[in-house]
């Protein structure tokens, strides 16, 4: 195998198809003399004359006739393997499972329209929504997930990204909360008691940095893993939750189980804008099915939250 030259395969296919050195040379864009030298190498490699003189032309040997169809199929397969994958494919018959890793807020807002869009276009495609305990690129690199949704931050440098939409933090309280009885000033906001959502269990965040600049601080009495948990607690208490606007829906995508009985308000201090992106590993760039999938995700997000994008 060390001395095997696969460049001989298309030459052999051309020679057995044309049964002519000149015709094979023309097919491959070579000179007749170069093709004659290649035929000599093929004869040495196979141990068979392959094409022999008969009058003014050539005829295949029994071995050559036996190999013709097999060689043609091998050459066709080799070209398919070493050529760019076709961009067109039958979406309606695609059978594949795609895994998306995202936080609870994204799943609450987008899972229903995304499942509907996928099922309508590709009924044999399945979706798996994976939990997001930590920000780690390993699942993308190892092929455990196909698409990561979230804030870029310090992620793997090789990962491809596509911006989805802009988001921002809002304050959320139960309907009838005392904080709603007047303007929500930094002082009144800081004086309330708060519930925070953090996968890492942190009691502080960007809003605390903004309050600190005003000489204020808030009292966070509990931390939960996800935003839906914070909303659930805020609905049943006087605690103030801090969640991305997308967690509350926008009237185009119903998320009533999460927003019912709650009132949102603009924060009295400025916090950084949240830029949400889709991320995938570069090995999936040229895969047409993956390209269709991520374009579908982008389309669903843009239609669902046009006010954020």
C-alpha positions in Angstrom: 0.0 0.0 0.0 2.9 2.4 0.6 3.7 2.4 -3.1 0.0 2.6 -4.2 -0.6 5.6 -6.5 -4.3 6.5 -6.5 -3.7 9.0 -9.4 -3.6 5.9 -11.6 -7.3 5.2 -10.9 -8.9 7.9 -13.1 -6.3 7.2 -15.8 -7.3 3.5 -15.8 -11.0 4.5 -15.9 -10.3 6.8 -18.9 -8.3 4.2 -20.8 -10.8 1.4 -20.2 -13.7 3.7 -21.2 -12.0 5.2 -24.4 -10.0 2.1 -25.3 -7.6 4.6 -26.8 -4.5 6.3 -25.5 -5.2 9.4 -27.4 -8.9 9.5 -26.3 -7.9 8.9 -22.7 -5.3 11.7 -22.9 -7.9 14.1 -24.3 -10.3 13.2 -21.5 -7.8 13.9 -18.8 -6.1 16.9 -20.4 -2.8 15.1 -20.8 -0.5 14.6 -23.8 -0.6 11.2 -25.6 3.0 10.6 -24.6 2.2 11.2 -20.9 -0.8 8.8 -21.2 1.4 6.2 -22.8 3.8 6.4 -19.8 0.8 6.1 -17.5 -0.4 3.0 -19.3 3.0 1.5 -18.9 2.8 2.1 -15.1 -0.7 0.6 -15.0 0.6 -2.5 -16.8 3.3 -2.8 -14.2 1.0 -2.2 -11.3 -1.7 -4.7 -12.4 0.6 -7.3 -14.0 -1.6 -7.3 -17.1 -1.2 -5.6 -20.6 -4.7 -4.2 -20.2 -4.9 -2.8 -23.8 -3.2 -4.6 -26.7 -2.8 -3.7 -30.3 -5.4 -5.1 -32.8 -4.8 -3.8 -36.3 -4.8 0.0 -36.1 -6.5 0.2 -32.7 -6.4 -1.3 -29.2 -8.6 -3.9 -27.5 -9.0 -4.7 -23.8 -7.6 -7.9 -22.4 -10.0 -10.2 -20.5 -8.6 -8.7 -17.2 -9.3 -5.2 -18.5 -12.8 -6.1 -19.6 -13.4 -7.7 -16.1 -12.2 -4.5 -14.4 -14.0 -1.9 -16.5 -17.2 -1.5 -14.6 -15.5 -1.9 -11.2 -12.9 0.7 -12.0 -15.5 3.1 -13.3 -17.5 2.8 -10.0 -14.4 3.2 -7.9 -13.4 6.3 -9.8 -16.9 7.8 -9.5 -16.8 7.2 -5.7 -13.4 8.7 -5.4 -14.5 11.8 -7.2 -17.6 12.1 -4.9 -15.5 11.7 -1.8 -12.9 14.3 -2.9 -15.4 16.9 -4.3 -17.3 19.6 -2.4 -20.6 18.4 -1.1 -23.6 19.5 -3.1 -25.5 22.4 -1.6 -28.9 21.0 -2.6 -30.5 18.1 -0.8 -34.0 16.9 -0.1 -35.0 18.6 3.2 -38.4 16.7 3.2 -36.6 13.3 3.4 -33.7 14.3 5.7 -33.4 12.0 8.7 -31.2 13.4 11.4 -31.2 14.6 15.0 -29.9 18.0 15.8 -28.9 19.0 19.4 -29.2 22.6 20.6 -27.7 23.8 23.9 -29.4 26.9 25.3 -30.7 28.3 28.6 -34.2 27.9 29.9 -35.3 31.4 28.7 -34.4 30.6 25.1 -36.1 27.2 25.2 -39.2 28.8 26.7 -39.4 31.4 24.0 -38.2 29.6 20.9 -38.7 25.8 21.3 -42.3 25.8 20.2 -41.9 27.9 17.0 -38.6 26.1 16.2 -40.1 22.7 16.5 -43.0 23.7 14.3 -40.7 25.2 11.6 -38.5 22.1 11.6 -41.4 19.6 11.6 -43.1 21.5 8.7 -40.1 21.5 6.5 -38.4 18.2 7.5 -40.8 15.9 9.3 -38.1 13.2 9.8 -35.7 15.6 11.6 -35.7 15.4 15.4 -34.5 18.1 17.9 -32.9 17.6 21.2 -32.6 20.6 23.6 -29.6 20.1 25.9 -29.1 21.7 29.3 -26.5 24.4 29.7 -24.9 23.9 33.1 -21.6 25.7 32.2 -20.1 27.6 29.2 -17.9 24.9 27.7 -16.9 24.4 24.0 -16.1 20.7 24.4 -19.6 19.5 23.4 -19.3 21.5 20.2 -15.8 20.2 19.5 -16.8 16.6 20.2 -20.0 16.7 18.2 -22.3 16.2 21.2 -24.3 19.3 20.2 -24.8 21.0 16.9 -25.6 24.5 17.9 -24.9 26.6 21.0 -27.1 29.6 21.8 -25.9 32.3 24.1 -23.5 35.2 24.7 -20.1 34.8 23.1 -17.9 35.8 25.9 -14.5 34.0 26.0 -15.3 31.0 23.9 -13.3 28.6 21.7 -11.4 30.8 19.1 -12.2 28.4 16.3 -16.0 28.4 16.8 -18.2 30.0 14.1 -20.9 32.5 15.1 -24.0 34.1 13.8 -25.7 37.0 15.6 -29.3 36.3 16.5 -30.8 39.2 18.4 -30.1 41.9 21.1 -31.6 41.5 24.5 -31.5 43.5 27.7 -32.3 43.0 31.4 -35.6 44.1 32.9 -36.8 44.1 36.5 -39.8 41.9 37.1 -42.2 41.8 40.1 -45.6 40.4 40.9 -48.7 42.3 39.8 -49.5 44.7 42.7 -46.0 44.9 44.1 -45.3 47.9 46.3 -42.4 49.0 44.0 -45.0 49.7 41.3 -46.7 52.4 43.3 -44.3 55.1 42.3 -41.3 55.8 40.0 -38.7 53.0 40.1 -35.7 55.0 41.2 -32.3 53.5 41.9 -32.9 54.1 45.6 -36.3 52.3 45.7 -35.0 49.5 43.5 -31.9 48.9 45.7 -34.1 49.0 48.9 -36.2 46.1 47.7 -35.2 42.5 48.3 -34.2 40.5 45.2 -34.0 37.0 43.7 -31.1 36.3 41.3 -30.6 33.7 38.6 -27.1 32.4 38.1 -25.8 29.0 36.8 -22.6 29.7 38.8 -24.5 30.7 42.0 -23.3 34.3 42.0 -25.2 36.8 44.1 -24.0 39.8 42.1 -24.0 40.9 38.5 -23.9 43.9 36.1 -26.8 45.7 37.9 -24.8 45.6 41.1 -21.8 47.3 39.4 -24.1 50.1 38.2 -25.7 50.5 41.6 -22.3 50.6 43.3 -21.3 53.6 41.1 -24.3 55.4 42.8 -23.2 54.3 46.3 -26.1 51.8 46.4 -26.3 48.0 46.9 -29.2 45.6 46.7 -30.0 42.7 49.0 -30.2 39.4 47.1 -31.7 36.8 49.5 -31.6 33.8 47.2 -30.0 32.6 44.0 -31.6 30.0 41.6 -30.1 28.3 38.6 -32.4 29.7 35.9 -34.6 32.6 35.0 -37.9 30.7 35.0 -37.2 29.8 38.6 -36.6 33.4 39.4 -39.9 34.4 37.7 -41.8 31.7 39.6 -40.5 33.0 42.9 -41.2 36.6 42.1 -44.8 35.8 41.2 -45.4 34.3 44.6 -43.5 36.8 46.7 -42.3 40.5 47.0 -38.9 39.6 45.7 -37.7 41.5 42.6 -36.3 39.3 39.7 -33.8 40.4 37.1 -34.3 38.6 33.7 -33.6 39.1 30.0 -36.5 40.7 28.2 -36.7 37.6 25.9 -37.8 35.5 28.8 -41.1 37.4 29.0 -42.0 37.0 25.3 -43.2 39.9 23.1 -46.7 39.1 22.1 -45.6 37.1 19.0 -44.5 34.0 20.9 -46.7 33.1 23.9 -44.9 32.4 27.1 -47.8 33.0 29.5 -46.7 30.3 32.0 -43.6 32.3 32.7 -45.0 35.9 32.5 -48.6 35.6 33.8 -49.2 37.6 36.9 -45.9 39.5 36.5 -45.1 43.1 35.6 -41.8 44.1 34.0 -40.1 47.5 34.3 -37.1 49.3 32.9 -34.1 49.2 35.3 -33.3 52.5 36.9 -29.6 52.0 36.0 -27.8 51.2 32.8 -26.6 47.6 32.2 -24.7 46.2 29.2 -26.7 45.1 26.2 -26.9 41.3 25.8 -25.9 40.0 22.3 -27.3 36.5 21.7 -25.5 34.4 19.0 -25.6 30.9 17.5 -22.3 29.1 17.7 -21.1 25.9 15.9 -17.9 24.1 15.2 -16.2 24.9 11.8 -16.2 21.3 10.8 -20.0 21.7 10.2 -19.6 24.8 7.9 -19.9 22.9 4.6 -22.5 20.4 5.7 -25.7 21.4 3.8 -28.1 19.8 6.4 -26.4 21.7 9.2 -26.4 24.9 7.2 -30.1 24.5 6.6 -30.7 23.8 10.3 -28.8 26.9 11.6 -30.4 29.1 8.9 -33.8 27.9 10.2 -32.8 28.7 13.8 -31.7 32.2 12.7 -35.0 32.7 10.8 -37.2 31.6 13.7 -35.3 33.9 16.1 -35.5 36.9 13.8 -39.3 36.4 13.2 -40.0 35.8 16.9 -38.1 38.8 18.3 -37.9 41.5 15.6 -37.9 44.2 18.2 -34.6 42.9 19.6 -32.6 42.2 16.4 
